[in-house]
Amino acid sequence: MAHPTASVADHDAVGWRFDNTYARLPEALHTPANPTAVREPKLAIRNERLAEELGLNLGSMPPAFAAAVLAGQDLPGGSLPIAQAYAGHQFGGFTMLGDGRAILLGEHRTPSGQLVDIQFKGAGRTRFSRGGDGRAALGPMLREYVISEAMAALGIPTTRSLAVVTTGEPVYRGTALRGAVLTRVAASHIRVGTFEYAARRDGPTLRALADYAIDRHDPELATAPQKYREFFRAVADRQAALVARWQLVGFIHGVMNTDNMAISGETIDYGPCAFMNAYDPATVFSSIDHGGRYAYGNQPNIAQWNLARLAETLLPLLDADSEKAIAFAMEVLEAFPTVFGQHWLAGMRQKLGLQTEEVGDAELIQALLSWMRQTRADFTNTFRDLSSDEMPAGEQYNDERFQSWHAQWKDRLGREGRPAGSVAERMRSVNPAVIPRNHRVEEALSAAEERDDLTALHRLLAALAAPFEARPDREGYQTAPPDDGRYRTFCGT
C-alpha cells in the first residue's frame, strides 16, 4: 500500500540532524538494512517531551506522514540505515547475534551537541535475523515505552522511546498479534556483546571499535596514556552505579545477557523486565529464567560476570604483556563489588534520610531489609511510608521487630540533628510513590492490544512521569497487587 510521502521541507521542519559515525566503522561491524514495507502505519503514541529535548518538532508533520516516517516507510534525509553486528552470552552460553529486528538510522545531533542513536525496533528482517521475521508486536513495544519512560522519570540512565507505530499487519507469536515499530533513542547501542563480536574478528576491528567507543562516551580519555585501561574502568564504574540504581527501586531487568549491557551505562532492552513488589532477593518474573540466574539479588553478580567477558575482549589492548593485562583486568573486576556497594549504600542512606556516614549504617539497612523479607513487605511502599514525620500507619508496622528497628533508625537520625520535616521531605524526593506496578502495566497493555484503547496507558504514563508525587487521584497506582507470586513476563521476540 502506498503511504503519504513527506517532502524535503517536511523533514527539514522536523529538525533531523543526522550523522552516521557508526556506519564509518569497519564493515564487519554492520551491514546495510532497509525497513520492511508495511501495510498501514498508524501512530499509536509519540513522546513529545523527548522530541523537544532532542530538538525535534514531530508535531510539524501530519499524523499520517509521521506514522510513515516512524515506521521506516519514508526515511529522513541524511539517515543511513544499518543493522549492527554483535555477539552475546545468553544465559551463560555464547552466541553470534546482531540486529535481527532493529535498524539504526544513524546518529542525531541534539541542540546540546550530543549524538544519540535513532533506531527502529521491529522494522523487519536483516542479515542477522536468523530465520526470524524481524517484526515486533504492539504489547512488548508499548511495554518498553512505558518502562523506559518510567526509568527516565526516576532518574535512572536509560534508552528512551520516541514513538510506537502500529503496522496494520499481524505478527505471529503462537497467536496473531498486532504488529508495531518502536523508535528507540540511545546514547549508543554499543554493547559488551559488540566487543565480543569484534574480538572474534580481528585486532584492527577491535581497536577501531574501542577507539570509537572512547571518542563517543569517554572523550576525555582519548589522549590518556593508558586509555583502554581507563575505558574499562569507566565502563565498570558506570555499570556499578547503574545496577545500584536498579536495586534501589526494585527493578529487575530479567535478561542481563552481555548483548543487553550497554557500554554507555544506560538500561537497554526492556523485555521480561518488571518491578518487585514484596521484597525478596530471589524474585524472578521472566518466563525464561527458570534457574533464577537474573533474579533481583543476582543482578550485581551478573554485572560483574558480564564485565569479565568484556575484559576478555580487551586484554590485547590493556597491555602487550598478557600477564599484566590480566592482572589489571582482575584488579578492576575484584574492585567491582566494593564500588557497587559504595553506590548502593550511598543510595540507601538517602532513602532513609541519612546525610552523614556511620559504621553501623549497613547493619541498620540490612535489619530493615531482613524484616521486609520475613514479612513480605512491599519494597516501594515501605520506604515511602517511612518518608513521613510520623510512625507509618498499617498493621504490618505494629510488629515488634519493626518497632525496635524504627526506634534505632530514629536515634540514628537524631544524631544528625536535622528537623524531622526536612528529613521527610528529602526522603520523599528519592523514594517514589509510583512505580510501574505489574498489574497496572498489563491492564494498560491489554486495553491497547485488544480494544485499541490507550486511555489506561496515557493515565499510567501521566502517573509515572511524576513518580515522587503522591496524589489522591493516583492512589490506585501505589497499591500492590494482592498476589504477585505467579506473575510472569515474556521477552516478546
N, C-alpha and C positions, 0 to 999 in steps of 0.2 A: 504494500500500500504506500502511495506517495504521501509524504509528510510536508507540512509547511516548512519552507526554507527561509532561514534568516539571512538578511543581506549583510554585506560587509559593514554597513552602517549600524545594523542591529547589534552585531558582535562587538563593534567598537564602543557602542554605548554601554555595553556590559562592563567594559574596563579590563578585559583579559590582557595580561602582560606575560606571555609565555616565554620561557626559555626551555631548553631541552638538554640540560647538562648531563643527565644520566645517559642519554642516548649517545653522548660522545665518548663514553667509556668503551673498552674493548667489546666487540660484537658477541663474545662468548657470554656476556652478562645480560643480554637482552635480544629480543627479536621483534621485527615489525608485527603489528597486530591491529586489526580494524574491528570496531564493534559490529556485531551482527545486526542485520536489519530486523526490525520488529514491526508487528502489525499496526498497533495503535498506542503509541506512547501517551501517557496521561500523567500529569503532575499530581502526585499524592501529597507530598509535603516538601517545603523548602525552608531553609534556615536563613531567614532574612538578617538576623543578628550576626551570624557568622559571615554572611556575604558582605555586610557592611565592614566588618573587621578586615576582610580580605581586600576591600576596595572594589567590590563587585556590585553592580546595580542590576541584580536579576529581575527586579520589578520593571525594568525598562523594556522587557520583552513580553509580548502577549503570552498567555499560558500555553497555547499550542506550540509556539516557537520554542519556549523554554523547555517544554517536555521533549521536543525533538532533539534539542541540544543536549539535555541532561540524560537522554537515553542513547547518546552517541550517534544519532542519525544525522546530525549537522555539526561537524566539528569546528570549533573556533579556529580562526586564523592564527598561525604560529604554533599550534599544537602539533605534536609528532608522536602518535600513539605507538606504544611498545608494550610488550609483556616482559616482565623481569624474570630472570633465571635465579633460582636459589635451591638450596637443599634443606634438610631438616632432620633432626632426631625427633621422631614422633612416638611418644610413649617409650622412649629409650632406644628405638630402632632407627637406623639411618636410612633416609630415602632421598633420591633426587627428585626435586619438585619444580616449582616455577609458578607463575601466574596462570593458573588453569581456568580462571573465570574473572580475571581482573585485567584491566588495561590502563596503563599510565599515560595520560595525555601529555604530560610534561610538568614543568615547574612554573607556577605562577608567582610573580614578584609582587608582594604586598606593598601598601603605601610606606611601611617602615623599612622596606628593602629586603625583607626576609623572603627566601624561596620556600614555597610549600608545594608538595606534590598534589596534583589533581588526578584522582583515579576513579575509574568506573569499576564497580564490582557487580558481577552478574551480566557482563556485556557480551558474553558468547565465547566460543571456543578459541583457543590459542594453540600454539605448538606444544604447550605444556599441559594440555587438558587431560591427557592420558585416558581417553575414552569417555570422559565426562562431557556434559552438554554445555558447560561454561555459563550456565544460567543461574539465576538466584530466584528464590521465592519471596513474596512480599513480606511474610511474617518475620523471617530472620533479618531482612534488611531494615524493617521498622524497629526490630529489637536493637540492632546496632545503633540506629539513630537515637533511640531513647536512652540506652545505657551510656553511649559515648557522650551525649549532651549532659546527662546527669553527672558523669565523672568530671566534665569540664566545670560544671557549676560547683562541684565540691572542691575544685582547685587541684585536681589530680592530673598530671600530664597525660594527654590522650590524643589519639586521632579524633577528627571531628566528622560530622555528617552534614553535607551541604544540601542534599536533596535525595528524595526517593521518588522514582517514576515507575508506574506500572507499564507493562509492555503490551497488554491486550492479548497475551499468549500464555498458555499454561506451561508449567514445568511439572515434571513427574518425580515425586519422591515417595514412592509407594502408592500415592494417590495424586490426582491432578491438583495443583496449587497455582495461584495467580503469580505470574512472573513479574519481576521488578528489577530495577537497576538502582544501586546506591552510588552517589557521588561522595567519595571519601577524600578528606583533606588531611595531610600528614606532614610533619617536619621532614620526613623522608620515609621510604619503605625499605630501607636497608636493614636487614635482619642478621642475627647470628648465622642463620642458615645461608645468607648471601655470602658470607665469608667461608662457610663450609663448602659451598659450591666453587667459589673462586680458588680455594686452596687445592681442590682436586683437579683444577685445570692446569695452571702453571704459575710460576713465580711472578712473571710480569703482570698477569691479570690480578693476582692477589695484591701486589704492590699498588697497582693503579686504583683498585677499589679502596684500599686503606688510605691512600693519599686523598682520594675524593671524599671519603667519609670524614677525614680530619678537616679538610677545607670547608666542608658543609656544616659540620656540627661542633668542631673544636678548632676554629681557625687560629686561635691564639697559640696553638701547639705546632703550627705549620713550620716554624723555624726553630723549634726546640731541638736540642742536641739528641735527645732520645724520644723523638716524637711518637714512635709506635708504642713504646712503653707507657708514656703518659696518656696516650689514647686509650689503651687497655684499662689503665687505672680509672680514667674518666668514665668509661662505659660501665665499669663495675660499680663506681660510686653512684652513678645515675640509677642503676638497677636496684641498688640497696635502698636508695631514697624512695624509688617508685613502689617497690614491694612493701616497704614500711607504710606508705600511704594507703595501699590496698588493705593491709592488716588493720589499720586504724579505723576504717569504715566498714569492715566486714565483707569486703569484695572478694569474690572467688572467680578467678579468670576461667578456670575449667579446662583449659587445654594449653598449658605452658610448654609447648613444643619449641624447639630452637628456631623454627621458622616463624614463631609468633612472639619473638623477643626482638624489639626494635632497638637498634644501636642508639637512637636518639633519646631513649629513656621514656618514650610515650607508651601508653597502653594501646595495644593493637589487636585486632581480630576478636571481635565480640561474638563468639559462637555460643558455647554452652555456659556462659557466664551467669552469675546470679549474686545477690547479696544475702548474707547469712541473717537469719532471724534469731532463733535461740542459739546462744553461744556454745559452740562445740568445735574444737580444733579439727576434729575428724570430718567436718561437714563436707559433703560432696553432692553436687546436683547433676553433674554431667552424666548422661546415659551411657557414655562410652568409657567412663573412668571406673571400671569395675574394681580395681585394686586400691583406689584412693590415692593414686600417685600425685594428683594435683589437688588434693584436699586443702582446705584453708590453712591448716597448720603446717603443711609441707611446702608452701609457696616460697619461703626464704631458702630452703634447702635446694629446691629445684632451680631457683635463680642462680645459685652458686654452681650447680651442676651444669647448667647451660653456659655459664661463663667459662667453665673449664673446657667446654667444647670450642668456644671462641678462642681461648688461649692456645689450644692445639693448632688452630689455623694460623695464628700469628707468630708462632715460635721462630720461623725463619727470619722474621722482621725484628724480633725482640733482641736478638744477638746472633752474631755469626757463630759463636760458640754455643752449641746446643745445650750443654750443661748450665751455662749462665742464663740462657733463655728460659730453661725450665725452672731454674731457681727463682728468677724474677716472677714468672707466672705464678709459681706456688706462693710466693710472698703476698701477691695481691689476692689470690684465692683464699688463702688462710686468714687474711685480714677481713674478708667479706662479712663473716658473722658478727665481728665487732663493729664494723661500720654500719651494718644493718641495725644492730642492737642500739647503737647510739641514736640513729634516726627514729627508731621505734620508741625508745624510752623518752626522747625529747617530745615526741608526739603524744605519748600517753600522759606525760606531765601536763601538757597543755589541756588535754581532755579532762584532767582532774583539777585544773585551775592552778597548778603549781608553777611558779616562776623561778624558784631557786632550786638547787640540787642538794639532796641529802643522801647519805649512804643507804638508808633503808627504803628509798623510793621504789626500787624494783620489787622488793618484797611486798610493799603495800599494794602495788598494782597487781601482782600475781595473786595476792589474797582475794582481791575483788574478783578477778577472773575465775579463780577456783570456785568461789561461791556462785558465780553466774553459771558455770558449767554444771555444778551439782544441782542447781535449781532450774536449769534450762531458762534462765532469764534472757530476755530479748537484748541483744547486743546494743543496738542503736538506742532503744528507748531507755535502757538503764543509764547510759551516760547522759542522755537528755534529761532524765528525771533528776539526776544529780546536779544539773545545771540550774539550781534554784537556791534561794536563801533558806528554805525550809526542808525539814525531813521529807523525803519523797513519799507521796501517797501511794497506797496499793498494798494489798495483803501480803505480797511476797516480801515487802520491806519490814514486816513485823518479825521476821526471822532473827533469832538471837545472834547468829553469826554475822548477819548484815549489820545489825545494830552495833555490835562490837567493832566491826570494821569501820563503820561510819564515824564512830567516836574517835578512832585513831586518825582517820583522814581529817576530821575537823581540828584535832590537835596539831596535825602537820600543817594545815593551812594557817592555823593561829600563829605559828612561829614565824610566818612571813609578815604578819601584822597588816594585811591589807583589808579594806572594807569588804564585807561579805557581798554587798551588792555589785561591786566592781569585779569580784571573782566570778560571780554567777554570770554576769554579762559577758565576760571573756569566754567562759565555758560555752555559752550559747552560740558564740561565734565560730566554734570549732566542732561542736557536737551537733550533727544535723538532726532536724526534726523529721525530715522527709528523705527517704531513700526509695529507689525503685523496688518496692515490695513485689515479690514474685507474682502474687495473685492479681495485683493491680496491673502489672505489665501484661499478663496473659489475658486479662479482661479487655484491655485496650487493643491488643493484637487480634484477638478473636473477633471483635466487632469490626475491625478494619478488614480482615480477611474474608469473613463470612457475610457481612452486610454492607461492606463498603462505607462503613460509618466510622469516621475518625474523631467523633466528638469526645469519646473517652480518652483517646490518645492526646488530643490537644489539652484536655483538662490535666492529664498526668504530666505532660511536658511543662505546663504552667506551674504546677506544684514543684517539680524537680528543678526548675530554673531558679528557685529561691529556697534552697534546702535548709537553711538555718532559720527560716521564719516559721513560727508556729501560729497558725491562724485557725479560728473555729471552723471555717469552711473547708479546711484541709485535714481535719482530724481523721477522716477515712483513709488518708494516705499514710498515717502514722501507725495504724493498728496492724499488728502482726496477724497472719492467718492462724486459726485455731490449731491446725496440724500441718506442718510444713515438711514432715519427715519423708513423705512419699513424692514430693515434687521433683520432677526431672526436667532437665534442659537438653536440647539437641543442637548439634553443630550447624545444621541447615545446609550442608554442602550437597 
